[in-house]
Amino acid sequence: MVPKASLESERYVAATKKGAAADWVAKYNLPSMASFSTSKYEQEGASALALEWCRHLQYFYNIYTGQSDPKF
């Protein structure tokens, strides 16, 4: 998985920290972190949003890594 979601004091944080995925995020100037407050979205909603953010970036990262042209 590209990013990883975790509970950090009243919020869920999804982040890309290191490796090829972090390089990809930096190359295309994508956000490397998303934070969702449990006070605003409740715990279940914040968790779902963080996981959806991970899934969203994973989809595009899979397309990037699956292509034959590195400059695509």
WOMOZI-V165345 format. One line per field, one symbol per residue. ss: DSSP state (2 for helix, 1 for strand, 0 for the rest). phi: phi as a letter, one per 20 degrees, with the letter a starting at -180 (. if undefined). burial: # if it has 24 or more other ideal C-beta (glycine too) atoms within 12 Angstrom, else .. A space follows every 10 residues. Layout:
ss->???
phi->???
burial->???
This chain:
ss->0001111000 1111100002 2222222000 0011111222 2222222222 2222222222 2222220000 00
phi->.fecebeckm beddbddbnf ffffffgdle febcccfffe dmffffffff ffffffffgf fffgfeeedf df
burial->.####..... ######.... #..##..... .#####.... .....##.## #.##..##.. #..#...... ..
